[in-house]
């Protein structure tokens, strides 16, 4: 690890092995034709204000939370590396999957609870002690290949036998890792820093809980922003009245899922509301229907629902144009 970081932030053998395979895979991908161009386009997309902006804001938010935790000794400088890993692997993934907040009941609550499950504790326990770097190179590669085969086998009925074998092998590796950690804990019991280990165990729990308000605020903004775009597409002269926006926010307020699930014919009804009273009436009618409808049934049965992106994605105008044409076509068919 770089010397500028405080002691306790050194990379262990498993982390070095993971970075090694990531570097090898990335290097192999770069030498393939067209990959460099695709990576360049991806980087330009990530640099846009609607992606880089929220991620930078999330980083500032977490930094402020960490500073507060530092004053209470909940966070110490020897957790810099682990905090960075959490941000890259967990926080970024939560942001990418933020649209699930519109389709998954209690999404943010589940994100926090997942860190309290037995699986999370077993992963922490298995990472307390690791094998030397050469052994970890083999372990990381083997577990990655087995996990990939298991995931593929989940979607291929003819590969169920291979999936079962991969799951058994993964279970055996897990037992091996847990057994090794147990043996090392027994051997080094007197020298272990238990205060540090407790902080490390609860780190993803309170960091995720602290991130939830930021993600919820962004999902709140994104759902209203994109829903207003969709309504405006059906409005005369593409102008959405301020009174309509105020009425929707007044009635639906913090119901992010209700806002995200507004679709035809309600989009047209909101777009044609001429006064604040009419917009209020439409909002109340929509909320009443949304409450009475089983809007989770389709999700539980594997169905789909209209999802408003958390960010204004490229090509949104074309998507909205097609949506309007489809809605007009259905309306003409009903009238016919």
Secondary structure, DSSP 8 states (H G I E B T S, - for coil): --TTS-TT----HHHHHHHHHHHHHHHHHHTSTTHHHHHHHHHHHHTSHHHHHHHHHHHHHHHHHHHHHHHTTSS-GGGHHHHHHHIIIIIHHHHHTGGGGGTSTTHHHHHHHGGGSHHHHHHHHHTSS---HHHHHHHHHHHHHHHHHHHHHHT-GGGHHHHHHHHHHHHHHHHHHHHHHHHHHHHTGGG--HHHHHHHHHHHHHHHHHHHHHHHHHHHHHHHHHHHHHHHHHSGGG---HHHHHHHHHHHTT-HHHHHT--TTHHHHHHT--SHHHHHHHHHHHHHHHHHS-TTHHHHTT-------SS--TTHHHHHHHHHHHHHHHHHHHH-
